[in-house]
Amino acid sequence: MRITKFLIGIWIAVAVYAIFSFLGGPKSLTAYNFLLSERDNQFGNINDLRNINEELERTRNSLLFDQETIMVHARNMGYGQEDERFVRIVGLGNINPIPATTGNVYKAQQPDFIPVKNIIIAAICIGLLVFIFLLMLEFIESRSRL
């Protein structure tokens, strides 16, 4: 019966290690689900960047091929045609060009998990507790037989 108690304690420790590793370890389901959500965030960020790229491409094409757009941007920057006269108004500050949004920097987060060292310690402690509990039961049974 003593060997069975040793084996039960060892098998419970192995089972606890396997369950904790499967549910909360570095390669567990929770870490996998977290990485899936990070992947979705990355895909969303890529879609936003794709939309910004399309908008910037339209602006570039309009600046390359549309004379009226070029004239509007040139006037916003302070340029004019040769036959135009400018009146300078002091105190209004500089007119900033139209800002181009380039997107946001997205940094992936590290997944939260239980370190393997902690899982091993918890498994050994639970295995020892079960072993001590079974040893105490045997000690109580042996006392009651006397």
N, C-alpha and C positions, 0 to 999 in steps of 0.2 A: 504493500500500500504506500510505502514511503516513496518509491520511485515514481508512482503515479502522481503523487503530490508535486514532486519536482517537475515532472513533465507538464502537468496542468499549469503550473506557474510559468514555465517557459512558453508554452503554447499561448497562454493569455497575453504574455508580453509580446509575442510575435504578432498576435491578432491586433492588439492595440496599436503596435507600430504600423501595421499594414493599413488599418482604418484611418489613423491620423495622417499617414502619408498620402493616402488616396483622397482624403477630404480636405486637408489643409497644408500639405507639404509644398515644396517648391515646384513640383510638377503635378499638382493636384487639380481637381475639378475647379476649385475657386480661382486658382491662378490662371487656368485655361479660360474660364469665363471672363476674367478681368482682361486678359489679352484679346479676347474677341471683342469686348467693348472698346478697347483701345484701337483695334483695327477699324471698327466702325467710325470712331472719331477721326482717324486718319483719312478714311475714305471721304468723310464729310468735309474735312479740310482740303483734300484734293479737289473735290467738286467746287468748293468756294474759290480755290485758286484757278480752276478752269474757267469759272464765270468771270473772274477778274481779268484773266488773260483774253477772253473773248471781247470784253469791253475795251481793254487797252488796244487790242488789234483793230477794232472798229475805229477808235480814235486815231490810231496811226494811219489807217487807210484813208480816213477823211482828211487828215493833214497832208497826206501824199497826193491826193487826187482832187480835192475840193478847194478851189481858190477862195471862196467865201470863208471857209473855216480857217484857212491860213491867215486871211486878213483879220478875222476876229481875234485869233490868238496873238497876232503881231500887235494889234492895237492894245490888247490887255498887257502886253509886255512893254509897251511904250513906243513902239515903232509906228511909222506912218508912211504914206506915199509921198513922192517928191513934191507934188503940187498942194499938199495939205499944210496948214499952218496950225501950230500948237499954242495953246495958252496954258502956261504952267500955273497951277494952283498950289500954293505952299501950305503945308500943314496937314494934308490928307494922308501922308505916309505912302509907302510903296504899295503898289498893287501886286499882290502875290499871284503867281501863275496858278492855273487850276491844278490842285493836288491830285496825284495819281495814287490810288490805293494799291498797295502791293501785297496785301494779305497779312495774316497773323502768323507768328512763329508758334508752332505747336510742338511741345516737348512731351514725349511719351512718359508716363509714370511707371515706376517699378511696381510689379504686383505685390500685394501683401500676402505673406505666407508664414507658416510656422517653420522656424529653422529645424533642420534635421537633428541637430544636437538636442534641442528641446524635446523633439519627438522621441528620441532614443531614451532620454532621461525619464520622460513620462512613462514609456513602456516598461522600462526596468523597474520603476517605482511601483507601478500597478501590478506587475508580475510578482514582485517581492511581497506586496501587501496580500495578494491572493495566496501566495505560498505560506506566509506567516499565519493568515487566517485558517488555512487548511491544517497547518501544523498545530495551531491552538485547538482546533476541533479534535484532532487526534489525541492531543494531550488530555483534553477534557473527557473524551471517551475512555481513554486508558485509566483515568482516575475513577471514573464511574464504574468500571469493571471491578475495581478492587474492593 
